[in-house]
Amino acid sequence: MNEDTEQLAENHVPCRPTLAVVTPSYAPDRDLCEDLNRSVLEFTGPEVLHHIVVPKEDVALFHPLAGDRTVIHRTDRFLPRSMIRVPPLNAWVNLRRPFPPVRGWIGQQIVKLSIASVLESDVILLVDSDTVLVRPLTASTYAPSGFPALFRLDSAVDESLPRHRLWHQSSRRLLGLPPAGSAALPDYICWPCAWRPDIVRSMLTRIERVTGRNWSDAVGGELYFSEMILYGVYVEEVLGLASIDQTADMRCLSHSEETPLDAPALDILLASLKESDLAVMISAKSHTELEIRRRALRRFFDRVD
């Protein structure tokens, strides 16, 4: 048993795990985030908080969503003081290591890792703004044994997914693991995504031990990075899958293509929702019109009521 696994083994399995929902967002996704927030309040219990993390210039725009169960955070609260945002470039400059700049989407992943490491819930559910819940869920939905199962698709990352393979390689480098070979690798990217905060904390500690740097500096220095691949590689290759439940189904109907859906296409998509599905993700990058999306969801709810 290694040092990382020993730390994990010390934690008891909660009888009734607690849940927090985390959503990084920004001004262009504000209306989508409002719809998500409404669904979180409707389909999760009164003890569940929705943490929405936005750039400081967008706080006023999101402030009307704040309430007893919705907390609006500033992005810079979860970044080191040395990381300065450059809004026109959608990037940050880390004063401790100015080059290369930290690209916007990698900065957002640092924020996810940071907030997940400080929240005290047993389960952190990362849910993007372009998702809505459509049925009730609890912490036990994704953590039937008390701690969240790892999403894992075996041998799903082959040579046809070169960027995924780069994400695997950067994760292995950060964790002090040997490079991956040419064989197909597991995929850990999913919508939504469930994490254990104690695993996140031990993972970040390992990155600092391996690199000799603050974990956010090490991650920010990567040109290709995926927080979900990092978490999956850590769980599988450092902790060992024997200690973690696995799942290949996050119970979310997804449209991840970057093509807009019209009303008939949305109706067809929603008609394919399985009984077990609890959420719908229609990628913001598809540029599906907001009102068409909202009307289709209303039609769906009218049918199931």
N, C-alpha and C positions, 0 to 999 in steps of 0.2 A: 504494500500500500504506500503510495507516494504522499508527499506533503499536502498536495492539493486534495487528494481523496480523503486523507485523514481529517482535514478541516470539514469536508462535506459530511463525513460520517458522524461528526459530533452533533449535528443538527437533528432534532427530533422531527418526526412526521406529524404535522398538525392534524387534529381530528376534523376541524372545520377550517380549511384554509381561507385566508382573506385575499381580496382581489382589489387591484387598482388598475385603471385604464389610463394609458399614456398616449398622447397624440401631439407630435410636433406639427405645427402648421404655420401659415403665413397669409398675408393679405389676399393673394389671388384665390386661395382655397377657403376663404372665410365662410362663404355660404354653404359649401360642402361640409365644413366643420360644424356649422350650426345644426345641420341635419343629423350628423353623427352624434353630436352632443345630446340632441333631443332623444335619439334612439337609446343612447347609453342610460339616460335618466329613466326611460320607460322600461327597458328590458333588463336592467340589473337592480340588485337590491338597494335599499336605502343606505346601507353602510358603504357602498362602493363610491369612490371618488373618481372623477374624470379630470386628469391633469393635462392641460393644454399648454404647450410651450411655444412661444412666438417671439420674433424679434422685438426689441424694445420699441421700435417705431410703429409696431402693429398692436401694441397692448391696448390702446384706446379703442381700436376697432373691435377687438375681441372682448373688451370689458363687459358689454351687456350680457355675455354668456355666463359670467361669474355668478356663483350662488353657493348654497349650502353644500352642494355635491360637485361643483365645478370650480377648479382652481386654475387661474391664468398665471403662468410663470413667464418671466423674461428669459430668453435664450441665454443671455450672457451670465445668468446665475449658475449655469451648468457648464461653463467654459472657464479655463484658467484666465487670470487677468492679463497674461501675456498675449492672449489671442485677441486681435483687434479686427473687427469686421470692416470690410470695404464694400459697402452696399452696391455701387455701380457694377462691380465685378462678381457679385454673389460669391464672395470668398472672404477668408480671414487671413491675416498675416500674423504668424506666431513670432513675437519679438525675440523669443529664445532661439528660434531657428527660422529666419524669414523666408528661406527658399528650400523647397518650393512652397508657394502659398497653399493654404488649406482650402481646397475647393468646397463650395457650398454644401454639396450633398455629403461630403465626408465630415464637414463640421456638424451637420445634422445628426450623423451617426454617433459622433462623439457626445452630443447632447443626450441621445437615447441611452447610451451606455452610462453616462454620468447620472441621469435621473434614476435609472433603474438600480444603480448601486446605492442610492441613499434612501429610497422609499422602503418602508418597513413591512409592506404587504408580503404575503407568501407567494403570490402570483402577480406578475406584471404582464398585462396584456397590451402589447403595442398595436395600436390601431390607427391607420392613416386616415386623413380627412375624407378620402374618397370612398370610405366604407360606411355602411349603415348596418346596425343590428336589426334583425327582423323577427327574432324570437328570444325568449328569456334565456339568460345564461348566468352561471355562477362561477366561482373559482374552481369548483369541483368539475365543471364541464371540461376544462383542460388539465385538471390535476386530480384525476379520480383516486389516486393513492395518497393525495395530500400535497404533492409537489408537481409542477407542470411537466407534462410529457414533452420530449424533444421531437419536433417535426423532422422527419428524415425520409428521403426518397433514395433508396439504394441505387448506386451506379447510374444516377440520372445526369451527371455532369461528365460529358465526353468531349472529344475534340470539336464537336459542333458548337460548344459553348466556351469559346476561348476566354471571355471575360470572367466567367465563373471560375475557370481554372486559375486565372490570375488572382482572384479573391482567395482561393484556397492557398495559393503559394504565399501571399502576404500574411495570411492568418498563421500559417505554419512558421514563417519567419519570426513573427511577433511572439509566438509561443515557444520558440526554441525547438521546433520539430524539424526533422529532415524534410527536404523537398518531396512533393508527391511525384510518383512515377507517371507513366503514360496510361495506366489503367483508368477506367471510369471511376468517378468519385461521387460521394453522396451529395445530394442537394438539401440544404436546410432553409431555403428562402420560402416564406409563406405569408399568407394574409388571413387573419391576424397572426401575431407571433407571441408566444407565451414564454416568459423567462422566470427563473428563480433569482431573486436579488442576491442571495448568498453565493450563488454560482458566478454571477457577474462580478461580485467583489473579489472572489478568489481568482478569477480569470484576469482581472486588471492587475492584481498583485503579482501574478506570474509574469505578465508582460513587463512590469517594472523590474522584476528580478532578472529576467532574461536580457532586457535591453539596457539596463542601468539608467533608464530615463523615466521621467514622469510618463504614465501610460498615454495621456492625451497628446503629449509631444511625439511619442512613438507612432501612434495611430495617425496623427495629423501629417506626419512625414511620408505616409504612403500615398502613392498615386492611384492605386487600385485597392479598394477595401470594401468589404461587406461585413457589417456588424453581426448579421445572422449566420454567415459562414464562420466567422470567428467563434461565435458561441457554440455552434455545432461541432466544429473541429475540437474545441477545448473539451466539450463534454465527451465526445467519442474517443479522442486519442490521449487525453490527459486523465480525465476522471474514469473513463471506461463505461461502455454502454450498459454493463451489467447492473450499475447502480442507478440507472435512469430509465423510466418508462419511455416508450417511443410511440409515435403516431404518424400515419401518412395522410391524415385527413384533419384539417383545421376547421371543417364544417362551414366553409365560406364559398359561395358561388362567385366566381371571379371572371371579369372581362379585363384582361391585362393588355390587350392589343391597343396600339395607338391609333385606332380608327374610331370615328364617332358612331354612335348607335342612334337610329331614329326610333320613333314610337313603336312600330311593328317589331323591330329587332329587339327592343327592350322587353316587350311583352313576351316574345319567344324565349329570351334569356331567363326572365323571371319564372316562366312556366316550367323551366327545367330545374327549379329549386327542389332539392330533395327534402324529405321530411326531417332529416337530421341536420340540414343546413340552418345556421343561426345568423348568418350575415351575408351581405352582398357587397362586393367590391367592383366598382366600375371606374377604371383608372382615370384620374384627372387628365392624364396625357392623351386620352381618347378624345378630349374636347367635346364630349357629349353635352348637349345643351341642358342647363340646369333645370329649366321648367319642364322639358320633355322627360328628364330623369325623375323629377318629383311627381309628375302626373302618372308615370308608369308605376312608381312605388305606391301611390295612392290606389291605383286600380288593383294592384296586388293585394293590398291590405283589405280592400273592399271584398275581394273574392274569398279571403280566408276568414273574415269575420263571421 
